[in-house]
Amino acid sequence: MAQMKFMCDAERCIECNGCVTACKNANDVEWGIQRRRVVTLDDGEPSEVSISVACMHCDDAPCMAVCPTDCFYKTDDGIVLHDKDLCIGCGYCLYACPFGAPQFPKQNAFGERGKMDKCTFCAGGPAESKEEEYEKYGANRIAEGKLPLCAEMCSTKALLAGDAQTVADIFRQRVVQRGHADGGWSGNQRRERERTRAGADLNQADSLAYDATRQG
């Protein structure tokens, strides 16, 4: 069984927020809910880097461990979902999540903020009808054989979604190609400056990467 995961390639993310817009359009979430957001570090500096962040559907999800009502559950393909009918809005999951994925529709004290909402990997949630499912959790694209819309709409394919092994293979291939002058999306100035300061032999690294691509 495939294990579904997200991964954002920070070298490709251009902070366009297309993934954020796609998520909102696909799931019609409440005002103030940000299931996905783009975080930028060193904004305006040569070292600037951006990454798209949402629920990472952890193998050992801390939100599941701390929820007092056990509203979280994991599907056979590794997607972490939750039952809003069981959620009491205590906020424990928000404190436990290292990615800040759990969202609440109101800004009151915990317990009065409403039902928790988060990224569902576009896999919906427990409901008695499709209409109820969409109203509570948004689109269920996984049931239609589709990937999350945020990843499909990413213009630079920085945001990858799908089977963890396939996603890892794609990223691994990119890393190998970046080591060679003719590789896809190579010549990243920030990376080359860091390697030069570290005294790395760039020509030797390029040759090794080129040999690795030929072996594949």
MARBA-3410 file (N, C-alpha, C, O; in Angstrom, 1 decimal):
216
0.8,-1.2,0.0,0.0,0.0,0.0,0.9,1.3,0.0,1.8,1.4,0.8 ~ 0.6,2.2,-0.9,1.3,3.4,-1.0,1.1,4.2,0.3,0.1,4.2,0.9 ~ 2.2,5.0,0.7,2.1,5.9,1.8,2.2,7.3,1.3,3.3,7.7,0.8 ~ 1.1,8.1,1.4,1.1,9.4,0.8,1.8,10.4,1.6,1.6,10.5,2.8 ~ 2.6,11.2,0.9,3.4,12.3,1.6,3.5,13.5,0.7,3.3,13.5,-0.5
3.7,14.7,1.4,4.1,15.9,0.8,5.6,16.1,0.9,6.2,15.7,1.8 ~ 6.1,16.9,-0.1,7.5,17.4,0.1,7.6,18.6,-0.8,7.2,18.7,-1.9 ~ 8.2,19.7,-0.2,8.4,20.9,-0.9,9.9,21.1,-1.2,10.7,21.1,-0.3 ~ 10.2,21.3,-2.5,11.6,21.5,-2.9,11.9,23.0,-2.8,11.4,23.8,-3.6 ~ 12.6,23.4,-1.8,12.8,24.8,-1.5,13.6,25.5,-2.6,13.5,26.8,-2.7
14.4,24.8,-3.4,15.1,25.4,-4.4,14.2,25.8,-5.6,14.7,26.6,-6.5 ~ 13.0,25.3,-5.6,12.1,25.6,-6.7,11.0,26.5,-6.3,10.4,27.2,-7.2 ~ 10.7,26.6,-5.1,9.6,27.4,-4.6,9.8,28.9,-4.9,10.9,29.4,-4.5 ~ 8.9,29.6,-5.5,9.1,31.0,-5.9,8.1,31.9,-5.1,7.9,33.1,-5.5 ~ 7.5,31.4,-4.1,6.6,32.2,-3.2,5.4,32.8,-4.0,5.0,33.9,-3.7
4.9,32.1,-4.9,3.8,32.6,-5.7,2.4,32.4,-5.0,1.5,33.1,-5.3 ~ 2.4,31.5,-4.0,1.2,31.3,-3.2,0.1,30.6,-4.0,-1.1,30.7,-3.7 ~ 0.5,30.0,-5.2,-0.5,29.3,-6.0,-1.1,28.1,-5.2,-2.3,27.8,-5.4 ~ -0.3,27.5,-4.4,-0.7,26.3,-3.7,-1.7,26.7,-2.6,-2.7,26.0,-2.4 ~ -1.5,27.9,-2.0,-2.5,28.4,-1.0,-3.8,28.7,-1.6,-4.9,28.3,-1.1
-3.8,29.3,-2.8,-5.0,29.7,-3.5,-5.7,28.4,-4.0,-7.0,28.3,-3.9 ~ -5.0,27.5,-4.5,-5.6,26.2,-5.0,-6.3,25.5,-3.9,-7.4,24.9,-4.0 ~ -5.6,25.5,-2.7,-6.2,24.8,-1.5,-7.5,25.4,-1.1,-8.5,24.7,-0.8 ~ -7.5,26.7,-1.1,-8.8,27.5,-0.7,-9.9,27.2,-1.7,-11.0,27.0,-1.3 ~ -9.5,27.2,-2.9,-10.6,27.0,-4.0,-11.1,25.6,-3.9,-12.3,25.4,-4.1
-10.2,24.6,-3.7,-10.7,23.2,-3.8,-11.5,22.9,-2.6,-12.4,22.0,-2.7 ~ -11.2,23.5,-1.4,-11.9,23.0,-0.2,-12.9,24.0,0.4,-13.6,23.7,1.4 ~ -12.9,25.3,-0.2,-13.9,26.3,0.3,-13.9,26.4,1.8,-14.9,26.4,2.4 ~ -12.7,26.6,2.4,-12.5,26.7,3.8,-13.0,28.0,4.4,-13.2,29.0,3.6 ~ -13.3,28.0,5.7,-13.8,29.2,6.3,-12.8,30.3,6.3,-11.6,30.1,6.2
-13.3,31.6,6.4,-12.4,32.7,6.4,-11.5,32.6,7.7,-12.0,32.3,8.8 ~ -10.2,32.9,7.5,-9.3,32.8,8.5,-8.5,31.5,8.6,-7.5,31.4,9.3 ~ -9.0,30.5,7.9,-8.4,29.1,8.0,-7.3,29.1,6.9,-7.6,29.4,5.7 ~ -6.1,28.7,7.2,-5.0,28.5,6.3,-4.5,27.1,6.4,-3.6,26.8,7.1 ~ -5.1,26.2,5.6,-4.7,24.9,5.6,-3.2,24.7,5.1,-2.4,23.9,5.5
-2.9,25.6,4.1,-1.5,25.6,3.6,-1.0,27.1,3.5,-1.8,28.0,3.3 ~ 0.2,27.3,3.8,0.8,28.6,3.8,2.3,28.5,3.3,2.9,27.5,3.3 ~ 2.8,29.6,2.8,4.1,29.7,2.3,5.0,30.5,3.3,4.6,31.6,3.6 ~ 6.0,29.9,3.8,6.9,30.5,4.8,8.2,30.9,4.1,8.8,30.1,3.4 ~ 8.6,32.1,4.3,9.9,32.6,3.6,10.9,33.0,4.7,10.5,33.8,5.7
12.1,32.5,4.6,13.2,32.9,5.5,14.1,33.8,4.8,14.4,33.7,3.6 ~ 14.7,34.7,5.6,15.7,35.7,5.0,15.1,36.5,3.9,15.7,36.6,2.8 ~ 13.9,37.0,4.1,13.2,37.7,3.0,14.0,38.9,2.5,14.4,39.7,3.3 ~ 14.2,39.0,1.2,14.9,40.1,0.6,16.4,40.0,0.6,17.1,40.8,0.1 ~ 16.9,38.9,1.2,18.4,38.7,1.3,18.8,37.7,0.2,18.0,36.9,-0.3
20.1,37.6,-0.1,20.6,36.7,-1.1,20.3,35.2,-0.7,20.2,34.3,-1.6 ~ 20.2,35.0,0.6,20.0,33.6,1.1,18.5,33.3,1.2,18.1,32.3,1.8 ~ 17.6,34.1,0.7,16.2,33.9,0.8,15.7,32.6,0.3,16.2,32.1,-0.7 ~ 14.9,31.9,1.1,14.3,30.6,0.7,12.9,30.5,1.2,12.5,31.0,2.2 ~ 12.0,29.9,0.3,10.6,29.8,0.7,10.2,28.3,0.6,10.8,27.5,-0.1
9.2,28.0,1.5,8.8,26.6,1.5,7.3,26.6,1.8,6.8,27.3,2.6 ~ 6.5,25.7,1.1,5.1,25.5,1.3,4.9,24.5,2.5,5.4,23.4,2.4 ~ 4.1,24.9,3.5,3.9,24.1,4.7,2.4,23.8,4.9,1.5,24.7,4.7 ~ 2.1,22.6,5.3,0.7,22.2,5.7,0.9,21.0,6.6,2.0,20.7,7.0 ~ -0.2,20.3,6.9,-0.1,19.0,7.6,0.8,18.1,6.8,0.6,17.9,5.6
1.8,17.5,7.5,2.7,16.6,6.8,2.3,15.1,6.9,3.0,14.2,6.4 ~ 1.2,14.9,7.5,0.7,13.5,7.6,1.8,12.5,8.1,2.2,11.6,7.5 ~ 2.2,12.9,9.3,3.4,12.2,10.0,3.1,10.7,10.2,2.0,10.3,10.4 ~ 4.2,9.9,10.1,4.0,8.5,10.4,3.6,8.3,11.9,2.8,7.4,12.2 ~ 4.2,9.1,12.8,3.9,9.0,14.2,3.4,10.4,14.6,4.1,11.1,15.3
2.2,10.7,14.2,1.6,12.0,14.3,1.4,12.4,15.8,0.7,11.7,16.5 ~ 2.1,13.5,16.2,1.9,13.9,17.7,0.5,14.4,18.0,0.1,14.3,19.1 ~ -0.2,14.9,17.0,-1.6,15.4,17.2,-2.5,14.2,17.6,-3.4,14.3,18.5 ~ -2.2,13.0,17.0,-3.0,11.8,17.4,-2.7,11.4,18.8,-3.6,10.9,19.5 ~ -1.5,11.6,19.2,-1.1,11.1,20.6,-1.7,12.0,21.7,-1.9,11.5,22.8
-1.9,13.3,21.4,-2.4,14.2,22.5,-3.9,14.4,22.5,-4.4,14.9,23.5 ~ -4.6,14.0,21.4,-6.0,14.3,21.4,-6.8,13.6,22.4,-6.7,12.3,22.4 ~ -7.5,14.3,23.3,-8.2,13.6,24.4,-9.5,12.8,23.9,-10.0,12.0,24.6 ~ -10.0,13.2,22.7,-11.2,12.5,22.2,-10.9,11.5,21.1,-11.8,10.9,20.5 ~ -9.6,11.3,20.8,-9.2,10.4,19.7,-10.0,10.7,18.4,-10.5,9.8,17.8
-10.0,12.0,18.1,-10.7,12.3,16.8,-9.8,12.1,15.6,-10.4,12.1,14.5 ~ -8.5,11.9,15.8,-7.6,11.6,14.7,-7.6,10.2,14.3,-7.7,9.3,15.2 ~ -7.4,9.9,13.1,-7.2,8.5,12.6,-6.3,8.5,11.3,-6.3,9.6,10.7 ~ -5.7,7.4,11.0,-4.9,7.3,9.8,-5.4,6.3,8.9,-5.8,5.2,9.2 ~ -5.5,6.7,7.6,-6.0,5.8,6.6,-4.9,4.8,6.2,-3.8,4.9,6.6
-5.3,3.8,5.4,-4.4,2.7,5.0,-3.2,3.3,4.2,-2.1,2.7,4.2 ~ -3.4,4.4,3.5,-2.3,5.0,2.7,-1.6,6.1,3.5,-1.0,7.0,2.9 ~ -1.7,6.1,4.8,-0.9,7.0,5.6,-1.4,8.5,5.8,-0.7,9.3,6.3 ~ -2.6,8.8,5.3,-3.2,10.1,5.4,-3.8,10.3,6.8,-4.6,9.5,7.2 ~ -3.4,11.4,7.5,-4.0,11.6,8.9,-5.2,12.5,8.7,-5.1,13.6,8.3
-6.4,11.9,9.1,-7.6,12.7,9.0,-8.2,12.8,10.4,-7.7,12.2,11.4 ~ -9.3,13.6,10.6,-9.9,13.7,11.9,-11.4,13.8,11.7,-12.0,14.2,10.7 ~ -12.1,13.5,12.8,-13.6,13.5,12.8,-14.0,14.7,13.6,-13.8,14.9,14.8 ~ -14.6,15.7,12.8,-15.0,17.0,13.5,-16.1,16.8,14.5,-16.3,17.6,15.4 ~ -16.9,15.7,14.4,-17.9,15.5,15.3,-17.4,15.1,16.7,-18.1,15.3,17.7
-16.2,14.6,16.8,-15.5,14.3,18.0,-14.7,15.4,18.6,-14.3,15.4,19.8 ~ -14.3,16.4,17.7,-13.4,17.4,18.2,-14.1,18.4,19.1,-15.3,18.7,18.9 ~ -13.4,18.7,20.2,-14.0,19.6,21.2,-13.2,21.0,21.2,-13.5,21.9,22.1 ~ -12.3,21.2,20.3,-11.6,22.4,20.2,-10.7,22.8,21.3,-10.5,23.9,21.6 ~ -10.1,21.8,21.9,-9.2,22.0,23.1,-7.9,22.6,22.7,-7.3,23.3,23.6
-7.4,22.4,21.5,-6.2,23.0,21.0,-4.9,22.2,21.3,-3.8,22.7,21.0 ~ -5.0,21.1,22.0,-3.9,20.3,22.3,-3.1,19.9,21.0,-1.8,19.9,21.0 ~ -3.8,19.6,19.9,-3.2,19.2,18.7,-2.3,20.4,18.1,-1.2,20.1,17.6 ~ -2.8,21.6,18.3,-2.0,22.8,17.8,-0.7,22.9,18.6,0.4,23.2,18.0 ~ -0.7,22.7,19.9,0.5,22.8,20.7,1.5,21.6,20.3,2.7,21.8,20.4
0.9,20.5,19.9,1.8,19.3,19.7,2.4,19.3,18.3,3.5,18.8,18.0 ~ 1.7,20.0,17.3,2.1,19.9,15.9,3.3,20.8,15.7,3.2,22.0,15.9 ~ 4.4,20.3,15.1,5.6,21.1,14.9,5.4,22.0,13.6,6.3,22.9,13.4 ~ 4.4,21.7,12.9,4.2,22.5,11.6,3.1,23.5,11.7,2.8,24.2,10.8 ~ 2.4,23.6,12.9,1.3,24.5,13.0,0.1,24.3,12.1,-0.6,25.2,11.7
-0.1,23.0,11.8,-1.1,22.6,10.8,-2.5,22.8,11.4,-3.4,23.3,10.6 ~ -2.9,22.4,12.6,-4.2,22.6,13.1,-4.7,24.1,13.1,-3.9,24.9,13.6 ~ -5.9,24.3,12.5,-6.4,25.7,12.4,-7.8,25.7,13.1,-8.5,24.8,13.2 ~ -8.1,26.9,13.6,-9.4,27.1,14.3,-10.1,28.3,13.7,-9.4,29.4,13.4 ~ -11.4,28.3,13.5,-12.1,29.4,12.8,-12.3,30.6,13.6,-12.5,31.7,13.0
-12.1,30.5,14.9,-12.3,31.7,15.8,-11.0,32.0,16.6,-10.2,31.1,16.7 ~ -10.9,33.2,17.1,-9.8,33.6,17.9,-10.1,33.7,19.4,-9.3,34.4,20.1 ~ -11.1,33.0,19.8,-11.4,33.0,21.3,-10.5,32.1,22.0,-9.6,31.5,21.5 ~ -10.9,31.9,23.3,-10.1,30.9,24.1,-10.3,29.5,23.5,-11.4,29.2,23.0 ~ -9.4,28.6,23.7,-9.5,27.2,23.3,-10.8,26.7,24.0,-11.1,26.9,25.1
-11.5,25.9,23.2,-12.8,25.3,23.7,-13.9,26.2,23.1,-15.1,25.7,23.1 ~ -13.6,27.4,22.7,-14.6,28.3,22.1,-14.2,28.7,20.7,-14.8,29.6,20.1 ~ -13.2,28.1,20.2,-12.7,28.5,18.8,-13.4,27.7,17.7,-13.1,28.0,16.5 ~ -14.2,26.8,18.1,-14.8,26.0,17.0,-14.1,24.7,16.7,-13.1,24.4,17.4 ~ -14.5,23.9,15.7,-13.9,22.7,15.4,-12.6,22.9,14.7,-12.5,23.8,13.8
-11.6,22.1,15.0,-10.3,22.2,14.4,-10.4,21.8,12.9,-11.2,20.9,12.5 ~ -9.6,22.5,12.1,-9.5,22.2,10.6,-8.1,22.1,10.2,-7.2,22.8,10.8 ~ -7.8,21.2,9.3,-6.5,21.1,8.8,-6.5,20.5,7.4,-7.5,20.1,6.9 ~ -5.3,20.4,6.8,-5.1,19.8,5.5,-5.5,18.3,5.6,-5.1,17.6,6.5 ~ -6.3,17.8,4.6,-6.7,16.4,4.6,-6.1,15.7,3.4,-6.5,14.5,3.1
-5.1,16.3,2.8,-4.5,15.7,1.6,-5.5,15.5,0.5,-5.4,14.6,-0.3 ~ -6.5,16.4,0.6,-7.7,16.3,-0.4,-8.3,14.9,-0.3,-8.7,14.3,-1.4 ~ -8.4,14.3,0.9,-9.0,13.0,1.1,-10.3,13.0,1.8,-10.8,12.0,2.3 ~ -10.9,14.2,2.1,-12.2,14.3,2.7,-12.1,13.9,4.2,-11.2,14.2,4.9 ~ -13.2,13.2,4.6,-13.2,12.8,6.0,-14.5,12.0,6.3,-15.3,11.8,5.3
-14.8,11.6,7.5,-15.9,10.8,7.8,-17.2,11.6,7.7,-17.4,12.6,8.3 ~ -18.2,11.1,6.9,-19.5,11.7,6.7,-20.4,10.7,6.0,-20.0,9.7,5.5 ~ -21.7,11.0,6.1,-22.7,10.1,5.6,-23.0,10.3,4.2,-23.7,9.5,3.5 ~ -22.6,11.5,3.6,-22.9,11.8,2.2,-21.8,12.6,1.7,-21.0,13.2,2.4 ~ -21.7,12.7,0.4,-20.6,13.5,-0.3,-20.8,15.0,0.0,-19.9,15.7,0.2
-22.1,15.4,0.1,-22.4,16.8,0.4,-21.9,17.2,1.8,-21.3,18.2,2.0 ~ -22.2,16.3,2.8,-21.7,16.6,4.1,-20.2,16.5,4.2,-19.6,17.3,4.9 ~ -19.6,15.6,3.5,-18.2,15.5,3.5,-17.5,16.7,3.0,-16.6,17.3,3.6 ~ -18.0,17.3,1.9,-17.4,18.5,1.3,-17.7,19.7,2.3,-16.8,20.5,2.4 ~ -18.8,19.8,2.9,-19.1,20.9,3.8,-18.2,20.9,5.0,-17.7,21.9,5.4
-17.8,19.7,5.5,-17.0,19.6,6.7,-15.5,19.6,6.4,-14.7,20.2,7.1 ~ -15.1,18.9,5.3,-13.7,18.6,5.1,-13.2,19.1,3.8,-12.0,19.2,3.6 ~ -14.1,19.5,2.9,-13.6,19.9,1.5,-13.6,18.7,0.6,-14.2,17.7,0.8 ~ -12.8,18.9,-0.5,-12.8,18.0,-1.6,-12.2,16.6,-1.3,-11.3,16.6,-0.4 ~ -12.7,15.6,-1.9,-12.1,14.2,-1.7,-11.6,13.8,-3.1,-12.2,13.0,-3.8
-10.4,14.4,-3.5,-9.8,14.1,-4.8,-9.1,12.8,-4.8,-9.0,12.2,-5.9 ~ -8.7,12.3,-3.6,-8.1,11.0,-3.6,-9.0,9.9,-4.0,-8.6,9.0,-4.7 ~ -10.3,10.0,-3.6,-11.3,9.0,-4.0,-11.5,9.0,-5.5,-12.0,8.0,-6.1 ~ -11.2,10.2,-6.2,-11.4,10.3,-7.6,-10.1,9.9,-8.4,-10.0,10.0,-9.6 ~ -9.1,9.4,-7.6,-7.8,9.1,-8.3,-6.9,10.2,-8.6,-6.1,10.1,-9.5
-7.2,11.4,-7.9,-6.4,12.6,-8.2,-5.5,12.9,-7.0,-5.7,12.5,-5.9 ~ -4.5,13.7,-7.3,-3.6,14.2,-6.2,-4.2,15.5,-5.6,-5.0,16.1,-6.3 ~ -3.7,16.0,-4.5,-4.1,17.3,-3.9,-3.9,18.4,-4.9,-2.9,18.4,-5.6 ~ -4.9,19.3,-5.0,-4.8,20.4,-6.0,-3.7,21.3,-5.8,-3.1,21.8,-6.8 ~ -3.2,21.5,-4.6,-2.1,22.4,-4.3,-0.8,21.9,-5.1,-0.1,22.7,-5.7
-0.6,20.6,-5.1,0.6,20.0,-5.8,0.4,20.1,-7.3,1.3,20.3,-8.0 ~ -0.8,19.8,-7.7,-1.1,19.8,-9.2,-1.0,21.2,-9.8,-0.6,21.3,-10.9 ~ -1.3,22.2,-9.0,-1.3,23.6,-9.5,0.1,24.3,-9.3,0.2,25.4,-9.8 ~ 1.0,23.6,-8.6,2.3,24.3,-8.4,3.0,24.5,-9.7,3.3,23.5,-10.5 ~ 3.3,25.8,-10.1,3.8,26.1,-11.4,5.3,25.6,-11.6,5.6,25.3,-12.8
6.0,25.5,-10.6,7.4,25.1,-10.7,7.6,23.6,-10.2,8.7,23.1,-10.2 ~ 6.5,23.0,-9.9,6.6,21.6,-9.3,7.5,21.5,-8.1,8.2,20.5,-7.9 ~ 7.5,22.6,-7.3,8.3,22.6,-6.1,7.5,21.7,-5.1,8.2,21.0,-4.3 ~ 6.2,21.8,-5.1,5.4,21.0,-4.1,5.1,19.6,-4.8,4.4,19.6,-5.8 ~ 5.6,18.6,-4.1,5.3,17.2,-4.6,4.4,16.5,-3.7,4.5,16.7,-2.5
3.5,15.7,-4.2,2.6,14.9,-3.4,2.4,13.6,-4.1,2.4,13.4,-5.3 ~ 2.2,12.5,-3.3,2.0,11.2,-3.8,2.7,10.1,-2.9,3.0,10.4,-1.8 ~ 2.9,9.0,-3.5,3.6,7.9,-2.8,4.9,8.3,-2.3,5.7,8.9,-3.1 ~ 5.3,8.1,-1.1,6.5,8.6,-0.5,7.7,8.1,-1.2,8.7,8.9,-1.4 ~ 7.7,6.9,-1.7,8.9,6.4,-2.4,9.1,7.1,-3.8,10.2,7.4,-4.2
8.0,7.4,-4.5,8.0,8.1,-5.7,8.5,9.5,-5.6,9.3,10.0,-6.3 ~ 7.9,10.2,-4.5,8.3,11.5,-4.2,9.8,11.6,-3.9,10.5,12.5,-4.4 ~ 10.3,10.7,-3.1,11.7,10.6,-2.8,12.6,10.4,-4.0,13.7,11.0,-4.1 ~ 12.2,9.5,-4.9,12.9,9.2,-6.1,13.0,10.5,-7.0,14.1,10.8,-7.6 ~ 11.9,11.2,-7.1,11.9,12.5,-7.9,12.9,13.5,-7.3,13.7,14.1,-8.0
12.9,13.7,-6.0,13.7,14.6,-5.4,15.2,14.2,-5.4,16.1,15.0,-5.7 ~ 15.4,12.9,-5.3,16.8,12.4,-5.4,17.4,12.6,-6.7,18.5,13.0,-6.9 ~ 16.6,12.4,-7.8,17.1,12.7,-9.1,17.4,14.2,-9.3,18.4,14.5,-10.0 ~ 16.6,15.0,-8.8,16.8,16.5,-8.9,18.1,16.9,-8.2,18.9,17.6,-8.8 ~ 18.4,16.3,-7.0,19.6,16.6,-6.3,20.8,16.2,-7.1,21.8,16.9,-7.2
20.8,15.0,-7.7,21.9,14.5,-8.5,22.1,15.4,-9.7,23.3,15.8,-10.0 ~ 21.1,15.8,-10.4,21.2,16.6,-11.6,21.7,18.0,-11.2,22.4,18.6,-12.0 ~ 21.3,18.6,-10.0,21.8,19.9,-9.7,23.3,20.0,-9.5,23.9,21.0,-9.6 ~ 23.9,18.8,-9.2,25.4,18.8,-9.1,26.2,19.0,-10.3,27.4,19.2,-10.3 ~ 25.5,18.9,-11.5,26.2,19.0,-12.8,25.8,20.2,-13.5,24.6,20.7,-13.4
26.7,20.9,-14.2,26.4,22.1,-14.8,25.3,22.1,-15.8,24.6,23.1,-16.1 ~ 25.1,20.9,-16.4,24.0,20.8,-17.4,22.8,20.2,-16.8,21.8,19.9,-17.5 ~ 22.7,20.0,-15.5,21.6,19.4,-14.9,20.4,20.4,-14.8,20.6,21.6,-14.8 ~ 19.2,19.8,-14.6,18.0,20.6,-14.5,18.0,21.5,-13.3,18.3,21.0,-12.2 ~ 17.8,22.8,-13.4,17.7,23.8,-12.4,19.0,23.8,-11.6,19.0,24.0,-10.3
20.1,23.7,-12.3,21.4,23.8,-11.6,21.9,25.2,-11.6,21.2,26.1,-12.0 ~ 23.1,25.4,-11.1,23.6,26.8,-11.0,23.0,27.7,-10.0,23.0,28.9,-10.1 ~ 22.5,27.1,-8.9,21.9,27.9,-7.8,23.0,28.7,-7.2,23.9,28.1,-6.6 ~ 22.9,30.0,-7.2,24.0,30.8,-6.8,24.3,30.7,-5.3,25.4,30.7,-4.8 ~ 23.2,30.6,-4.5,23.3,30.5,-3.1,24.1,29.2,-2.7,25.0,29.2,-1.9
23.6,28.1,-3.3,24.3,26.8,-3.1,25.8,26.9,-3.4,26.6,26.4,-2.7 ~ 26.1,27.5,-4.6,27.5,27.5,-5.1,28.4,28.4,-4.2,29.5,28.1,-4.0 ~ 27.8,29.5,-3.7,28.5,30.3,-2.8,28.9,29.6,-1.5,30.0,29.7,-1.0 ~ 27.9,28.8,-1.0,28.1,28.1,0.3,29.2,27.0,0.1,30.0,26.8,0.9 ~ 29.1,26.3,-1.1,30.1,25.3,-1.4,31.5,25.9,-1.6,32.5,25.2,-1.2
31.6,27.0,-2.2,32.9,27.7,-2.4,33.5,28.1,-1.1,34.7,27.9,-0.9 ~ 32.6,28.7,-0.2,33.2,29.1,1.1,33.6,27.9,1.9,34.6,28.0,2.7 ~ 33.0,26.8,1.7,33.4,25.6,2.4,34.6,24.9,1.8,35.1,23.9,2.3 ~ 35.1,25.5,0.7,36.3,24.9,0.1,36.0,23.7,-0.8,36.9,22.9,-1.0 ~ 34.8,23.5,-1.2,34.4,22.3,-2.0,35.0,22.4,-3.4,34.9,23.5,-4.0
35.4,21.3,-3.9,35.9,21.2,-5.3,34.6,21.0,-6.2,34.1,19.9,-6.3 ~ 34.2,22.1,-6.8,32.9,22.1,-7.6,33.1,21.2,-8.8,32.2,20.5,-9.1 ~ 34.2,21.2,-9.5,34.4,20.4,-10.7,34.4,18.9,-10.3,33.8,18.2,-11.1 ~ 35.0,18.6,-9.2,35.0,17.2,-8.8,33.5,16.7,-8.5,33.1,15.6,-8.8 ~ 32.8,17.6,-7.8,31.4,17.3,-7.4,30.6,17.1,-8.7,29.7,16.2,-8.7
30.8,18.0,-9.7,30.0,17.9,-10.9,30.3,16.6,-11.6,29.4,16.0,-12.2 ~ 31.6,16.2,-11.6,31.9,14.9,-12.3,31.3,13.7,-11.6,30.8,12.8,-12.3 ~ 31.3,13.7,-10.3,30.7,12.6,-9.5,29.2,12.6,-9.8,28.6,11.5,-10.0 ~ 28.5,13.7,-9.8,27.1,13.8,-10.1,26.8,13.3,-11.5,25.8,12.6,-11.8 ~ 27.7,13.7,-12.5,27.4,13.3,-13.9,27.6,11.8,-14.0,26.8,11.1,-14.7
28.6,11.2,-13.3,28.7,9.7,-13.4,27.5,9.0,-12.8,27.1,8.0,-13.3 ~ 26.9,9.6,-11.7,25.8,9.0,-11.1,24.6,9.0,-12.0,23.8,8.0,-12.1 ~ 24.4,10.1,-12.8,23.3,10.1,-13.7,23.5,9.1,-14.9,22.5,8.5,-15.3 ~ 24.7,8.9,-15.3,25.0,7.9,-16.3,24.7,6.5,-15.9,24.2,5.6,-16.6 ~ 25.0,6.2,-14.6,24.8,4.9,-14.0,23.3,4.6,-14.0,22.9,3.4,-14.1
22.5,5.7,-13.8,21.0,5.5,-13.7,20.4,5.1,-15.1,19.2,4.9,-15.2
END
